[in-house]
Amino acid sequence: MLFFIHPGTRKVFIGGVSAIPDAVWMQQQARNATMRMEEMGHPVTHLIIDHDG
């Protein structure tokens, strides 16, 4: 499961669920989440990642 948390509002955005997430899937989920956040009036300015394989 991939999720994003907007720290200013503490809203959680579910990116998706995949048994075998690859880099392409992760990038698309990040794009989708940022678009949803910006549509809701919560601009994305930082991305913090943990580099988990």
mmCIF entry with sequence, helices, sheets and N, C-alpha, C, O atoms, coordinates in Angstrom:
data_MODEL
# 
_entry.id   MODEL 
# 
_entity.id                         1 
_entity.type                       polymer 
_entity.pdbx_number_of_molecules   1 
# 
_entity_poly.entity_id                      1 
_entity_poly.type                           'polypeptide(L)' 
_entity_poly.nstd_linkage                   no 
_entity_poly.nstd_monomer                   no 
_entity_poly.pdbx_seq_one_letter_code       MLFFIHPGTRKVFIGGVSAIPDAVWMQQQARNATMRMEEMGHPVTHLIIDHDG 
_entity_poly.pdbx_seq_one_letter_code_can   MLFFIHPGTRKVFIGGVSAIPDAVWMQQQARNATMRMEEMGHPVTHLIIDHDG 
_entity_poly.pdbx_strand_id                 A 
# 
loop_
_entity_poly_seq.entity_id 
_entity_poly_seq.num 
_entity_poly_seq.mon_id 
_entity_poly_seq.hetero 
1 1  MET n 
1 2  LEU n 
1 3  PHE n 
1 4  PHE n 
1 5  ILE n 
1 6  HIS n 
1 7  PRO n 
1 8  GLY n 
1 9  THR n 
1 10 ARG n 
1 11 LYS n 
1 12 VAL n 
1 13 PHE n 
1 14 ILE n 
1 15 GLY n 
1 16 GLY n 
1 17 VAL n 
1 18 SER n 
1 19 ALA n 
1 20 ILE n 
1 21 PRO n 
1 22 ASP n 
1 23 ALA n 
1 24 VAL n 
1 25 TRP n 
1 26 MET n 
1 27 GLN n 
1 28 GLN n 
1 29 GLN n 
1 30 ALA n 
1 31 ARG n 
1 32 ASN n 
1 33 ALA n 
1 34 THR n 
1 35 MET n 
1 36 ARG n 
1 37 MET n 
1 38 GLU n 
1 39 GLU n 
1 40 MET n 
1 41 GLY n 
1 42 HIS n 
1 43 PRO n 
1 44 VAL n 
1 45 THR n 
1 46 HIS n 
1 47 LEU n 
1 48 ILE n 
1 49 ILE n 
1 50 ASP n 
1 51 HIS n 
1 52 ASP n 
1 53 GLY n 
# 
_struct_asym.id          A 
_struct_asym.entity_id   1 
# 
_struct_conf.conf_type_id            HELX_P 
_struct_conf.id                      HELX_P1 
_struct_conf.pdbx_PDB_helix_id       AA1 
_struct_conf.beg_label_comp_id       ALA 
_struct_conf.beg_label_asym_id       A 
_struct_conf.beg_label_seq_id        23 
_struct_conf.pdbx_beg_PDB_ins_code   ? 
_struct_conf.end_label_comp_id       GLU 
_struct_conf.end_label_asym_id       A 
_struct_conf.end_label_seq_id        39 
_struct_conf.pdbx_end_PDB_ins_code   ? 
_struct_conf.beg_auth_comp_id        ALA 
_struct_conf.beg_auth_asym_id        A 
_struct_conf.beg_auth_seq_id         23 
_struct_conf.end_auth_comp_id        GLU 
_struct_conf.end_auth_asym_id        A 
_struct_conf.end_auth_seq_id         39 
_struct_conf.pdbx_PDB_helix_class    1 
_struct_conf.details                 ? 
_struct_conf.pdbx_PDB_helix_length   17 
# 
_struct_conf_type.id          HELX_P 
_struct_conf_type.criteria    ? 
_struct_conf_type.reference   ? 
# 
_struct_sheet.id               AA1 
_struct_sheet.type             ? 
_struct_sheet.number_strands   2 
_struct_sheet.details          ? 
# 
_struct_sheet_order.sheet_id     AA1 
_struct_sheet_order.range_id_1   1 
_struct_sheet_order.range_id_2   2 
_struct_sheet_order.offset       ? 
_struct_sheet_order.sense        anti-parallel 
# 
loop_
_struct_sheet_range.sheet_id 
_struct_sheet_range.id 
_struct_sheet_range.beg_label_comp_id 
_struct_sheet_range.beg_label_asym_id 
_struct_sheet_range.beg_label_seq_id 
_struct_sheet_range.pdbx_beg_PDB_ins_code 
_struct_sheet_range.end_label_comp_id 
_struct_sheet_range.end_label_asym_id 
_struct_sheet_range.end_label_seq_id 
_struct_sheet_range.pdbx_end_PDB_ins_code 
_struct_sheet_range.beg_auth_comp_id 
_struct_sheet_range.beg_auth_asym_id 
_struct_sheet_range.beg_auth_seq_id 
_struct_sheet_range.end_auth_comp_id 
_struct_sheet_range.end_auth_asym_id 
_struct_sheet_range.end_auth_seq_id 
AA1 1 LEU A 2  ? HIS A 6  ? LEU A 2  HIS A 6  
AA1 2 LYS A 11 ? GLY A 16 ? LYS A 11 GLY A 16 
# 
loop_
_atom_site.group_PDB 
_atom_site.id 
_atom_site.type_symbol 
_atom_site.label_atom_id 
_atom_site.label_alt_id 
_atom_site.label_comp_id 
_atom_site.label_asym_id 
_atom_site.label_entity_id 
_atom_site.label_seq_id 
_atom_site.pdbx_PDB_ins_code 
_atom_site.Cartn_x 
_atom_site.Cartn_y 
_atom_site.Cartn_z 
_atom_site.occupancy 
_atom_site.B_iso_or_equiv 
_atom_site.pdbx_formal_charge 
_atom_site.auth_seq_id 
_atom_site.auth_comp_id 
_atom_site.auth_asym_id 
_atom_site.auth_atom_id 
_atom_site.pdbx_PDB_model_num 
ATOM 1   N N  . MET A 1 1  ? 0.846  -1.166 0.000   1.00 0.00 ? 1  MET A N  1 
ATOM 2   C CA . MET A 1 1  ? 0.000  0.000  0.000   1.00 0.00 ? 1  MET A CA 1 
ATOM 3   C C  . MET A 1 1  ? 0.892  1.229  0.000   1.00 0.00 ? 1  MET A C  1 
ATOM 4   O O  . MET A 1 1  ? 1.892  1.302  0.714   1.00 0.00 ? 1  MET A O  1 
ATOM 5   N N  . LEU A 1 2  ? 0.508  2.167  -0.803  1.00 0.00 ? 2  LEU A N  1 
ATOM 6   C CA . LEU A 1 2  ? 1.229  3.431  -0.876  1.00 0.00 ? 2  LEU A CA 1 
ATOM 7   C C  . LEU A 1 2  ? 0.271  4.540  -0.462  1.00 0.00 ? 2  LEU A C  1 
ATOM 8   O O  . LEU A 1 2  ? -0.841 4.637  -0.980  1.00 0.00 ? 2  LEU A O  1 
ATOM 9   N N  . PHE A 1 3  ? 0.712  5.372  0.474   1.00 0.00 ? 3  PHE A N  1 
ATOM 10  C CA . PHE A 1 3  ? -0.125 6.488  0.881   1.00 0.00 ? 3  PHE A CA 1 
ATOM 11  C C  . PHE A 1 3  ? 0.728  7.721  1.073   1.00 0.00 ? 3  PHE A C  1 
ATOM 12  O O  . PHE A 1 3  ? 1.937  7.641  1.286   1.00 0.00 ? 3  PHE A O  1 
ATOM 13  N N  . PHE A 1 4  ? 0.071  8.861  0.994   1.00 0.00 ? 4  PHE A N  1 
ATOM 14  C CA . PHE A 1 4  ? 0.716  10.154 1.140   1.00 0.00 ? 4  PHE A CA 1 
ATOM 15  C C  . PHE A 1 4  ? 0.001  10.917 2.241   1.00 0.00 ? 4  PHE A C  1 
ATOM 16  O O  . PHE A 1 4  ? -1.222 10.838 2.358   1.00 0.00 ? 4  PHE A O  1 
ATOM 17  N N  . ILE A 1 5  ? 0.749  11.650 3.045   1.00 0.00 ? 5  ILE A N  1 
ATOM 18  C CA . ILE A 1 5  ? 0.168  12.460 4.106   1.00 0.00 ? 5  ILE A CA 1 
ATOM 19  C C  . ILE A 1 5  ? 0.509  13.923 3.835   1.00 0.00 ? 5  ILE A C  1 
ATOM 20  O O  . ILE A 1 5  ? 1.677  14.274 3.666   1.00 0.00 ? 5  ILE A O  1 
ATOM 21  N N  . HIS A 1 6  ? -0.505 14.762 3.796   1.00 0.00 ? 6  HIS A N  1 
ATOM 22  C CA . HIS A 1 6  ? -0.275 16.196 3.655   1.00 0.00 ? 6  HIS A CA 1 
ATOM 23  C C  . HIS A 1 6  ? -0.099 16.746 5.067   1.00 0.00 ? 6  HIS A C  1 
ATOM 24  O O  . HIS A 1 6  ? -1.062 16.788 5.833   1.00 0.00 ? 6  HIS A O  1 
ATOM 25  N N  . PRO A 1 7  ? 1.116  17.169 5.428   1.00 0.00 ? 7  PRO A N  1 
ATOM 26  C CA . PRO A 1 7  ? 1.377  17.563 6.817   1.00 0.00 ? 7  PRO A CA 1 
ATOM 27  C C  . PRO A 1 7  ? 0.580  18.771 7.295   1.00 0.00 ? 7  PRO A C  1 
ATOM 28  O O  . PRO A 1 7  ? 0.264  18.866 8.481   1.00 0.00 ? 7  PRO A O  1 
ATOM 29  N N  . GLY A 1 8  ? 0.253  19.684 6.407   1.00 0.00 ? 8  GLY A N  1 
ATOM 30  C CA . GLY A 1 8  ? -0.484 20.870 6.820   1.00 0.00 ? 8  GLY A CA 1 
ATOM 31  C C  . GLY A 1 8  ? -1.907 20.573 7.252   1.00 0.00 ? 8  GLY A C  1 
ATOM 32  O O  . GLY A 1 8  ? -2.445 21.224 8.148   1.00 0.00 ? 8  GLY A O  1 
ATOM 33  N N  . THR A 1 9  ? -2.517 19.581 6.609   1.00 0.00 ? 9  THR A N  1 
ATOM 34  C CA . THR A 1 9  ? -3.910 19.253 6.910   1.00 0.00 ? 9  THR A CA 1 
ATOM 35  C C  . THR A 1 9  ? -4.049 17.893 7.592   1.00 0.00 ? 9  THR A C  1 
ATOM 36  O O  . THR A 1 9  ? -5.112 17.566 8.120   1.00 0.00 ? 9  THR A O  1 
ATOM 37  N N  . ARG A 1 10 ? -2.979 17.106 7.579   1.00 0.00 ? 10 ARG A N  1 
ATOM 38  C CA . ARG A 1 10 ? -2.979 15.732 8.097   1.00 0.00 ? 10 ARG A CA 1 
ATOM 39  C C  . ARG A 1 10 ? -3.933 14.822 7.340   1.00 0.00 ? 10 ARG A C  1 
ATOM 40  O O  . ARG A 1 10 ? -4.365 13.794 7.863   1.00 0.00 ? 10 ARG A O  1 
ATOM 41  N N  . LYS A 1 11 ? -4.256 15.192 6.130   1.00 0.00 ? 11 LYS A N  1 
ATOM 42  C CA . LYS A 1 11 ? -5.100 14.336 5.294   1.00 0.00 ? 11 LYS A CA 1 
ATOM 43  C C  . LYS A 1 11 ? -4.240 13.252 4.671   1.00 0.00 ? 11 LYS A C  1 
ATOM 44  O O  . LYS A 1 11 ? -3.101 13.493 4.272   1.00 0.00 ? 11 LYS A O  1 
ATOM 45  N N  . VAL A 1 12 ? -4.800 12.062 4.595   1.00 0.00 ? 12 VAL A N  1 
ATOM 46  C CA . VAL A 1 12 ? -4.104 10.923 4.004   1.00 0.00 ? 12 VAL A CA 1 
ATOM 47  C C  . VAL A 1 12 ? -4.708 10.657 2.632   1.00 0.00 ? 12 VAL A C  1 
ATOM 48  O O  . VAL A 1 12 ? -5.928 10.587 2.481   1.00 0.00 ? 12 VAL A O  1 
ATOM 49  N N  . PHE A 1 13 ? -3.850 10.511 1.645   1.00 0.00 ? 13 PHE A N  1 
ATOM 50  C CA . PHE A 1 13 ? -4.257 10.208 0.286   1.00 0.00 ? 13 PHE A CA 1 
ATOM 51  C C  . PHE A 1 13 ? -3.738 8.823  -0.057  1.00 0.00 ? 13 PHE A C  1 
ATOM 52  O O  . PHE A 1 13 ? -2.529 8.593  -0.062  1.00 0.00 ? 13 PHE A O  1 
ATOM 53  N N  . ILE A 1 14 ? -4.646 7.903  -0.342  1.00 0.00 ? 14 ILE A N  1 
ATOM 54  C CA . ILE A 1 14 ? -4.251 6.542  -0.686  1.00 0.00 ? 14 ILE A CA 1 
ATOM 55  C C  . ILE A 1 14 ? -3.802 6.533  -2.142  1.00 0.00 ? 14 ILE A C  1 
ATOM 56  O O  . ILE A 1 14 ? -4.562 6.889  -3.043  1.00 0.00 ? 14 ILE A O  1 
ATOM 57  N N  . GLY A 1 15 ? -2.554 6.121  -2.357  1.00 0.00 ? 15 GLY A N  1 
ATOM 58  C CA . GLY A 1 15 ? -2.022 6.058  -3.709  1.00 0.00 ? 15 GLY A CA 1 
ATOM 59  C C  . GLY A 1 15 ? -2.497 4.827  -4.440  1.00 0.00 ? 15 GLY A C  1 
ATOM 60  O O  . GLY A 1 15 ? -2.891 4.901  -5.604  1.00 0.00 ? 15 GLY A O  1 
ATOM 61  N N  . GLY A 1 16 ? -2.461 3.711  -3.773  1.00 0.00 ? 16 GLY A N  1 
ATOM 62  C CA . GLY A 1 16 ? -2.895 2.474  -4.395  1.00 0.00 ? 16 GLY A CA 1 
ATOM 63  C C  . GLY A 1 16 ? -2.293 1.279  -3.684  1.00 0.00 ? 16 GLY A C  1 
ATOM 64  O O  . GLY A 1 16 ? -1.537 1.412  -2.722  1.00 0.00 ? 16 GLY A O  1 
ATOM 65  N N  . VAL A 1 17 ? -2.651 0.113  -4.185  1.00 0.00 ? 17 VAL A N  1 
ATOM 66  C CA . VAL A 1 17 ? -2.164 -1.137 -3.626  1.00 0.00 ? 17 VAL A CA 1 
ATOM 67  C C  . VAL A 1 17 ? -1.674 -1.994 -4.780  1.00 0.00 ? 17 VAL A C  1 
ATOM 68  O O  . VAL A 1 17 ? -2.355 -2.126 -5.798  1.00 0.00 ? 17 VAL A O  1 
ATOM 69  N N  . SER A 1 18 ? -0.494 -2.574 -4.621  1.00 0.00 ? 18 SER A N  1 
ATOM 70  C CA . SER A 1 18 ? 0.060  -3.444 -5.653  1.00 0.00 ? 18 SER A CA 1 
ATOM 71  C C  . SER A 1 18 ? 0.886  -4.533 -4.995  1.00 0.00 ? 18 SER A C  1 
ATOM 72  O O  . SER A 1 18 ? 1.636  -4.274 -4.054  1.00 0.00 ? 18 SER A O  1 
ATOM 73  N N  . ALA A 1 19 ? 0.747  -5.744 -5.492  1.00 0.00 ? 19 ALA A N  1 
ATOM 74  C CA . ALA A 1 19 ? 1.540  -6.862 -4.964  1.00 0.00 ? 19 ALA A CA 1 
ATOM 75  C C  . ALA A 1 19 ? 2.999  -6.710 -5.353  1.00 0.00 ? 19 ALA A C  1 
ATOM 76  O O  . ALA A 1 19 ? 3.894  -7.119 -4.613  1.00 0.00 ? 19 ALA A O  1 
ATOM 77  N N  . ILE A 1 20 ? 3.238  -6.114 -6.526  1.00 0.00 ? 20 ILE A N  1 
ATOM 78  C CA . ILE A 1 20 ? 4.616  -5.947 -7.012  1.00 0.00 ? 20 ILE A CA 1 
ATOM 79  C C  . ILE A 1 20 ? 4.781  -4.519 -7.531  1.00 0.00 ? 20 ILE A C  1 
ATOM 80  O O  . ILE A 1 20 ? 4.752  -4.295 -8.741  1.00 0.00 ? 20 ILE A O  1 
ATOM 81  N N  . PRO A 1 21 ? 4.953  -3.561 -6.633  1.00 0.00 ? 21 PRO A N  1 
ATOM 82  C CA . PRO A 1 21 ? 5.107  -2.177 -7.091  1.00 0.00 ? 21 PRO A CA 1 
ATOM 83  C C  . PRO A 1 21 ? 6.490  -1.962 -7.707  1.00 0.00 ? 21 PRO A C  1 
ATOM 84  O O  . PRO A 1 21 ? 7.507  -2.319 -7.114  1.00 0.00 ? 21 PRO A O  1 
ATOM 85  N N  . ASP A 1 22 ? 6.512  -1.381 -8.888  1.00 0.00 ? 22 ASP A N  1 
ATOM 86  C CA . ASP A 1 22 ? 7.788  -1.063 -9.518  1.00 0.00 ? 22 ASP A CA 1 
ATOM 87  C C  . ASP A 1 22 ? 7.927  0.455  -9.598  1.00 0.00 ? 22 ASP A C  1 
ATOM 88  O O  . ASP A 1 22 ? 7.030  1.191  -9.188  1.00 0.00 ? 22 ASP A O  1 
ATOM 89  N N  . ALA A 1 23 ? 9.038  0.907  -10.120 1.00 0.00 ? 23 ALA A N  1 
ATOM 90  C CA . ALA A 1 23 ? 9.322  2.347  -10.156 1.00 0.00 ? 23 ALA A CA 1 
ATOM 91  C C  . ALA A 1 23 ? 8.301  3.111  -10.980 1.00 0.00 ? 23 ALA A C  1 
ATOM 92  O O  . ALA A 1 23 ? 7.905  4.214  -10.603 1.00 0.00 ? 23 ALA A O  1 
ATOM 93  N N  . VAL A 1 24 ? 7.871  2.543  -12.096 1.00 0.00 ? 24 VAL A N  1 
ATOM 94  C CA . VAL A 1 24 ? 6.897  3.218  -12.957 1.00 0.00 ? 24 VAL A CA 1 
ATOM 95  C C  . VAL A 1 24 ? 5.571  3.390  -12.213 1.00 0.00 ? 24 VAL A C  1 
ATOM 96  O O  . VAL A 1 24 ? 4.958  4.456  -12.268 1.00 0.00 ? 24 VAL A O  1 
ATOM 97  N N  . TRP A 1 25 ? 5.136  2.341  -11.521 1.00 0.00 ? 25 TRP A N  1 
ATOM 98  C CA . TRP A 1 25 ? 3.887  2.404  -10.751 1.00 0.00 ? 25 TRP A CA 1 
ATOM 99  C C  . TRP A 1 25 ? 3.981  3.461  -9.662  1.00 0.00 ? 25 TRP A C  1 
ATOM 100 O O  . TRP A 1 25 ? 3.059  4.253  -9.469  1.00 0.00 ? 25 TRP A O  1 
ATOM 101 N N  . MET A 1 26 ? 5.113  3.466  -8.947  1.00 0.00 ? 26 MET A N  1 
ATOM 102 C CA . MET A 1 26 ? 5.302  4.438  -7.854  1.00 0.00 ? 26 MET A CA 1 
ATOM 103 C C  . MET A 1 26 ? 5.269  5.871  -8.377  1.00 0.00 ? 26 MET A C  1 
ATOM 104 O O  . MET A 1 26 ? 4.638  6.740  -7.775  1.00 0.00 ? 26 MET A O  1 
ATOM 105 N N  . GLN A 1 27 ? 5.941  6.116  -9.484  1.00 0.00 ? 27 GLN A N  1 
ATOM 106 C CA . GLN A 1 27 ? 5.965  7.468  -10.055 1.00 0.00 ? 27 GLN A CA 1 
ATOM 107 C C  . GLN A 1 27 ? 4.576  7.923  -10.466 1.00 0.00 ? 27 GLN A C  1 
ATOM 108 O O  . GLN A 1 27 ? 4.205  9.075  -10.243 1.00 0.00 ? 27 GLN A O  1 
ATOM 109 N N  . GLN A 1 28 ? 3.800  7.012  -11.072 1.00 0.00 ? 28 GLN A N  1 
ATOM 110 C CA . GLN A 1 28 ? 2.447  7.383  -11.493 1.00 0.00 ? 28 GLN A CA 1 
ATOM 111 C C  . GLN A 1 28 ? 1.563  7.674  -10.291 1.00 0.00 ? 28 GLN A C  1 
ATOM 112 O O  . GLN A 1 28 ? 0.760  8.607  -10.324 1.00 0.00 ? 28 GLN A O  1 
ATOM 113 N N  . GLN A 1 29 ? 1.699  6.894  -9.239  1.00 0.00 ? 29 GLN A N  1 
ATOM 114 C CA . GLN A 1 29 ? 0.905  7.130  -8.035  1.00 0.00 ? 29 GLN A CA 1 
ATOM 115 C C  . GLN A 1 29 ? 1.261  8.477  -7.403  1.00 0.00 ? 29 GLN A C  1 
ATOM 116 O O  . GLN A 1 29 ? 0.383  9.185  -6.910  1.00 0.00 ? 29 GLN A O  1 
ATOM 117 N N  . ALA A 1 30 ? 2.538  8.826  -7.420  1.00 0.00 ? 30 ALA A N  1 
ATOM 118 C CA . ALA A 1 30 ? 2.967  10.122 -6.879  1.00 0.00 ? 30 ALA A CA 1 
ATOM 119 C C  . ALA A 1 30 ? 2.389  11.267 -7.708  1.00 0.00 ? 30 ALA A C  1 
ATOM 120 O O  . ALA A 1 30 ? 1.945  12.272 -7.152  1.00 0.00 ? 30 ALA A O  1 
ATOM 121 N N  . ARG A 1 31 ? 2.391  11.122 -9.030  1.00 0.00 ? 31 ARG A N  1 
ATOM 122 C CA . ARG A 1 31 ? 1.798  12.156 -9.890  1.00 0.00 ? 31 ARG A CA 1 
ATOM 123 C C  . ARG A 1 31 ? 0.305  12.306 -9.604  1.00 0.00 ? 31 ARG A C  1 
ATOM 124 O O  . ARG A 1 31 ? -0.208 13.418 -9.480  1.00 0.00 ? 31 ARG A O  1 
ATOM 125 N N  . ASN A 1 32 ? -0.385 11.165 -9.501  1.00 0.00 ? 32 ASN A N  1 
ATOM 126 C CA . ASN A 1 32 ? -1.827 11.210 -9.232  1.00 0.00 ? 32 ASN A CA 1 
ATOM 127 C C  . ASN A 1 32 ? -2.119 11.889 -7.897  1.00 0.00 ? 32 ASN A C  1 
ATOM 128 O O  . ASN A 1 32 ? -3.032 12.710 -7.804  1.00 0.00 ? 32 ASN A O  1 
ATOM 129 N N  . ALA A 1 33 ? -1.352 11.553 -6.873  1.00 0.00 ? 33 ALA A N  1 
ATOM 130 C CA . ALA A 1 33 ? -1.581 12.126 -5.541  1.00 0.00 ? 33 ALA A CA 1 
ATOM 131 C C  . ALA A 1 33 ? -1.328 13.628 -5.538  1.00 0.00 ? 33 ALA A C  1 
ATOM 132 O O  . ALA A 1 33 ? -2.103 14.376 -4.942  1.00 0.00 ? 33 ALA A O  1 
ATOM 133 N N  . THR A 1 34 ? -0.267 14.083 -6.186  1.00 0.00 ? 34 THR A N  1 
ATOM 134 C CA . THR A 1 34 ? 0.011  15.519 -6.202  1.00 0.00 ? 34 THR A CA 1 
ATOM 135 C C  . THR A 1 34 ? -1.076 16.276 -6.956  1.00 0.00 ? 34 THR A C  1 
ATOM 136 O O  . THR A 1 34 ? -1.448 17.383 -6.566  1.00 0.00 ? 34 THR A O  1 
ATOM 137 N N  . MET A 1 35 ? -1.587 15.685 -8.036  1.00 0.00 ? 35 MET A N  1 
ATOM 138 C CA . MET A 1 35 ? -2.672 16.343 -8.767  1.00 0.00 ? 35 MET A CA 1 
ATOM 139 C C  . MET A 1 35 ? -3.926 16.442 -7.903  1.00 0.00 ? 35 MET A C  1 
ATOM 140 O O  . MET A 1 35 ? -4.594 17.476 -7.899  1.00 0.00 ? 35 MET A O  1 
ATOM 141 N N  . ARG A 1 36 ? -4.251 15.374 -7.172  1.00 0.00 ? 36 ARG A N  1 
ATOM 142 C CA . ARG A 1 36 ? -5.428 15.399 -6.303  1.00 0.00 ? 36 ARG A CA 1 
ATOM 143 C C  . ARG A 1 36 ? -5.268 16.436 -5.197  1.00 0.00 ? 36 ARG A C  1 
ATOM 144 O O  . ARG A 1 36 ? -6.207 17.170 -4.888  1.00 0.00 ? 36 ARG A O  1 
ATOM 145 N N  . MET A 1 37 ? -4.078 16.494 -4.600  1.00 0.00 ? 37 MET A N  1 
ATOM 146 C CA . MET A 1 37 ? -3.844 17.459 -3.524  1.00 0.00 ? 37 MET A CA 1 
ATOM 147 C C  . MET A 1 37 ? -3.968 18.889 -4.035  1.00 0.00 ? 37 MET A C  1 
ATOM 148 O O  . MET A 1 37 ? -4.583 19.733 -3.384  1.00 0.00 ? 37 MET A O  1 
ATOM 149 N N  . GLU A 1 38 ? -3.387 19.157 -5.191  1.00 0.00 ? 38 GLU A N  1 
ATOM 150 C CA . GLU A 1 38 ? -3.447 20.511 -5.744  1.00 0.00 ? 38 GLU A CA 1 
ATOM 151 C C  . GLU A 1 38 ? -4.869 20.887 -6.139  1.00 0.00 ? 38 GLU A C  1 
ATOM 152 O O  . GLU A 1 38 ? -5.264 22.043 -5.985  1.00 0.00 ? 38 GLU A O  1 
ATOM 153 N N  . GLU A 1 39 ? -5.657 19.918 -6.652  1.00 0.00 ? 39 GLU A N  1 
ATOM 154 C CA . GLU A 1 39 ? -7.053 20.195 -6.985  1.00 0.00 ? 39 GLU A CA 1 
ATOM 155 C C  . GLU A 1 39 ? -7.855 20.566 -5.743  1.00 0.00 ? 39 GLU A C  1 
ATOM 156 O O  . GLU A 1 39 ? -8.812 21.336 -5.823  1.00 0.00 ? 39 GLU A O  1 
ATOM 157 N N  . MET A 1 40 ? -7.463 20.016 -4.596  1.00 0.00 ? 40 MET A N  1 
ATOM 158 C CA . MET A 1 40 ? -8.162 20.291 -3.345  1.00 0.00 ? 40 MET A CA 1 
ATOM 159 C C  . MET A 1 40 ? -7.636 21.552 -2.660  1.00 0.00 ? 40 MET A C  1 
ATOM 160 O O  . MET A 1 40 ? -8.089 21.896 -1.568  1.00 0.00 ? 40 MET A O  1 
ATOM 161 N N  . GLY A 1 41 ? -6.675 22.251 -3.296  1.00 0.00 ? 41 GLY A N  1 
ATOM 162 C CA . GLY A 1 41 ? -6.148 23.483 -2.734  1.00 0.00 ? 41 GLY A CA 1 
ATOM 163 C C  . GLY A 1 41 ? -5.005 23.286 -1.754  1.00 0.00 ? 41 GLY A C  1 
ATOM 164 O O  . GLY A 1 41 ? -4.707 24.177 -0.959  1.00 0.00 ? 41 GLY A O  1 
ATOM 165 N N  . HIS A 1 42 ? -4.360 22.119 -1.806  1.00 0.00 ? 42 HIS A N  1 
ATOM 166 C CA . HIS A 1 42 ? -3.225 21.821 -0.932  1.00 0.00 ? 42 HIS A CA 1 
ATOM 167 C C  . HIS A 1 42 ? -1.980 21.638 -1.801  1.00 0.00 ? 42 HIS A C  1 
ATOM 168 O O  . HIS A 1 42 ? -1.658 20.514 -2.187  1.00 0.00 ? 42 HIS A O  1 
ATOM 169 N N  . PRO A 1 43 ? -1.277 22.728 -2.113  1.00 0.00 ? 43 PRO A N  1 
ATOM 170 C CA . PRO A 1 43 ? -0.116 22.604 -2.992  1.00 0.00 ? 43 PRO A CA 1 
ATOM 171 C C  . PRO A 1 43 ? 0.981  21.736 -2.375  1.00 0.00 ? 43 PRO A C  1 
ATOM 172 O O  . PRO A 1 43 ? 1.209  21.753 -1.166  1.00 0.00 ? 43 PRO A O  1 
ATOM 173 N N  . VAL A 1 44 ? 1.643  20.987 -3.233  1.00 0.00 ? 44 VAL A N  1 
ATOM 174 C CA . VAL A 1 44 ? 2.731  20.107 -2.798  1.00 0.00 ? 44 VAL A CA 1 
ATOM 175 C C  . VAL A 1 44 ? 4.045  20.844 -3.016  1.00 0.00 ? 44 VAL A C  1 
ATOM 176 O O  . VAL A 1 44 ? 4.338  21.292 -4.125  1.00 0.00 ? 44 VAL A O  1 
ATOM 177 N N  . THR A 1 45 ? 4.831  20.967 -1.955  1.00 0.00 ? 45 THR A N  1 
ATOM 178 C CA . THR A 1 45 ? 6.104  21.677 -2.062  1.00 0.00 ? 45 THR A CA 1 
ATOM 179 C C  . THR A 1 45 ? 7.298  20.788 -1.754  1.00 0.00 ? 45 THR A C  1 
ATOM 180 O O  . THR A 1 45 ? 8.416  21.095 -2.167  1.00 0.00 ? 45 THR A O  1 
ATOM 181 N N  . HIS A 1 46 ? 7.082  19.684 -1.030  1.00 0.00 ? 46 HIS A N  1 
ATOM 182 C CA . HIS A 1 46 ? 8.179  18.791 -0.656  1.00 0.00 ? 46 HIS A CA 1 
ATOM 183 C C  . HIS A 1 46 ? 7.726  17.342 -0.787  1.00 0.00 ? 46 HIS A C  1 
ATOM 184 O O  . HIS A 1 46 ? 6.547  17.026 -0.629  1.00 0.00 ? 46 HIS A O  1 
ATOM 185 N N  . LEU A 1 47 ? 8.674  16.480 -1.076  1.00 0.00 ? 47 LEU A N  1 
ATOM 186 C CA . LEU A 1 47 ? 8.425  15.042 -1.089  1.00 0.00 ? 47 LEU A CA 1 
ATOM 187 C C  . LEU A 1 47 ? 9.497  14.382 -0.266  1.00 0.00 ? 47 LEU A C  1 
ATOM 188 O O  . LEU A 1 47 ? 10.684 14.521 -0.561  1.00 0.00 ? 47 LEU A O  1 
ATOM 189 N N  . ILE A 1 48 ? 9.098  13.668 0.756   1.00 0.00 ? 48 ILE A N  1 
ATOM 190 C CA . ILE A 1 48 ? 10.044 12.956 1.622   1.00 0.00 ? 48 ILE A CA 1 
ATOM 191 C C  . ILE A 1 48 ? 9.881  11.465 1.352   1.00 0.00 ? 48 ILE A C  1 
ATOM 192 O O  . ILE A 1 48 ? 8.777  10.932 1.468   1.00 0.00 ? 48 ILE A O  1 
ATOM 193 N N  . ILE A 1 49 ? 10.956 10.798 0.998   1.00 0.00 ? 49 ILE A N  1 
ATOM 194 C CA . ILE A 1 49 ? 10.895 9.370  0.687   1.00 0.00 ? 49 ILE A CA 1 
ATOM 195 C C  . ILE A 1 49 ? 11.880 8.611  1.557   1.00 0.00 ? 49 ILE A C  1 
ATOM 196 O O  . ILE A 1 49 ? 12.833 9.192  2.076   1.00 0.00 ? 49 ILE A O  1 
ATOM 197 N N  . ASP A 1 50 ? 11.652 7.313  1.718   1.00 0.00 ? 50 ASP A N  1 
ATOM 198 C CA . ASP A 1 50 ? 12.519 6.529  2.590   1.00 0.00 ? 50 ASP A CA 1 
ATOM 199 C C  . ASP A 1 50 ? 13.467 5.614  1.813   1.00 0.00 ? 50 ASP A C  1 
ATOM 200 O O  . ASP A 1 50 ? 14.259 4.900  2.427   1.00 0.00 ? 50 ASP A O  1 
ATOM 201 N N  . HIS A 1 51 ? 13.407 5.617  0.509   1.00 0.00 ? 51 HIS A N  1 
ATOM 202 C CA . HIS A 1 51 ? 14.287 4.801  -0.349  1.00 0.00 ? 51 HIS A CA 1 
ATOM 203 C C  . HIS A 1 51 ? 14.158 3.313  -0.069  1.00 0.00 ? 51 HIS A C  1 
ATOM 204 O O  . HIS A 1 51 ? 15.138 2.580  -0.207  1.00 0.00 ? 51 HIS A O  1 
ATOM 205 N N  . ASP A 1 52 ? 12.990 2.851  0.318   1.00 0.00 ? 52 ASP A N  1 
ATOM 206 C CA . ASP A 1 52 ? 12.767 1.432  0.562   1.00 0.00 ? 52 ASP A CA 1 
ATOM 207 C C  . ASP A 1 52 ? 12.736 0.697  -0.767  1.00 0.00 ? 52 ASP A C  1 
ATOM 208 O O  . ASP A 1 52 ? 12.095 1.139  -1.721  1.00 0.00 ? 52 ASP A O  1 
ATOM 209 N N  . GLY A 1 53 ? 13.428 -0.418 -0.817  1.00 0.00 ? 53 GLY A N  1 
ATOM 210 C CA . GLY A 1 53 ? 13.495 -1.202 -2.055  1.00 0.00 ? 53 GLY A CA 1 
ATOM 211 C C  . GLY A 1 53 ? 12.219 -1.914 -2.305  1.00 0.00 ? 53 GLY A C  1 
ATOM 212 O O  . GLY A 1 53 ? 12.093 -2.623 -3.303  1.00 0.00 ? 53 GLY A O  1 
# 
